Amino acid sequence: MNKKYALFAKVAISLLLLFSVINLNFNSVKAASWRKNIPTSICGNYHNSKLKLTVEIKRKSIFFMPDNGAAVSPIKHIYSKKLGKSTYAYKRDSLKSSAVILKFSRKKGRVYLRVKHASSILDRHTYVKMSRAELAKAIE
């Protein structure tokens, strides 16, 4: 009888140790952390002809510029985080501010941008990535 209890205790302890080791391995995988600046892969000019607005994403700042030439204030001191395959989030000035989500997609060789949580006006539209020459033609 004592041998059965001893065997049962050994099996229970070994299973407990096995599950704790597996749990430690799963907990060691970290989610993406906030980093300073924007990845260069998403930098560029994104334009919406309906809204007549250009979103210029640079490494260290983001501009929301209307086509009429109105003054804009850049969003500087940016922290970014990769959320998924083509989804990024950025915060400005400090990590305490709310995050704005940038979602990118590709269709027929074009890159499209959707913005979430920036403002109610900016969130409803899709922006198309353009070169400087294409952008100059679109603004004229």
N, C-alpha and C positions, 0 to 999 in steps of 0.2 A: 504494500500500500504506500509506504514512504517513497519507494522508487517511482511510482506513478506520479506522485506529487512533485518529486524532484524533477522528473522529465517534463512535466507540465510547466513548472516554473522556468526551466531552461528555455523551453520553446517560447513562452510568453516574453521573457526578457530579450531573447534574440529577435523576435518580431518587433518588439518595442524599439530596440536599437536600430533595426533595419528601417522602420518608418521614420525615425528621427533623422537618420542620415539622408533619406530621400527628401524629407521636408527641408533640410538645410540646403540641399542642392537647388531646390525650386526657389527658395527665398533669396539665393545669391544672385539671381538674374534681375538686373535693374532695368527700369524703364529709362527712356531717354531723359537726359537732364537738360536744364536750361543753360544755354551757352551764349556768350556775348557775340553780337553781330548776326548777320543773315548768311546762309550758305550761298556761295557764288552760283550754284546751279539754278537758283530761282531768281536771280537778279535780272532786271530788264525793264522795259516799258510796256505797260499793259493799258490798252485804250478801250473805251466804250463810246461809240459814236452817238448812241441814243442819249446818254447822260452827258456827253461832251466833257468827259473827264479822263485824265490819264493818271494811272498809278505807276510811279517810278520807284522801283525797288533797287536800292543800292546796298552795298555791303554793310554800311553803318547807319543808314537812314532810309526812311520811306516818305515819299511825297504824294499827296493827293492833289493834283493840279487841274483846275478847270481850264478848258480850251480858250476862254476869253482873256487869259493873261492876268487874272486876279492874283493877288499876293497869296502865297501859301507859307505855312510854317511847317518845317520838316519834323518828322517824328525821329528823334535821335536817341542815343543810349539804349539800343535795342537788345533784347534777349530773345533768342529763338529756340524752338524745340521741335523736333520731328515727331509727329503724332502717328503717321502711317506712311504708306508707300509714296503718296503724293500730297500729303497734308502736313502743313506746318502751322505752328502757333507762334505769335510774337507778343512780347510785352514791352512796354516802354518805360524808361526812366528807372524803374525798380521792379523787383519781382512781386511787389505787393499790388501792382495795378492789374486790371482785368486783361485777359488774353484775347487777341484778335486772331481768327483762324483763316489761313490762306489755303484754299484747296485748288490744286492744279489738275487739269485733264488734257488729254491729247486727242485730236480728231482730225483726220486727213492732213497730217503734217503741221497743224497749228497747235499752239499751246493756249489754253484758256485758264482764266483765274476766276474763282468765286471767293468773295470776302464775306466772313460772318463775324458778327459782334462788333463791327466798326461803328456803324450808325445805321439807322433805318433806311436812309436813302442809298447808301453805298452797298448794302447787303443784298438788294434785290436784283442786281445786275451781274452780267458776265463780261469780263474784260478779255481782250485778245492781245497776245504778245506781238509787238511790232518792232521792226528795226527803226532806227532814227529817220531814215528816208521815208518809210511807209507812214510813220507818225507825222512827219512834216506835211505829207500829202493829205492825210486824214484831217488835220487841224485846219488846213486852208479852206 
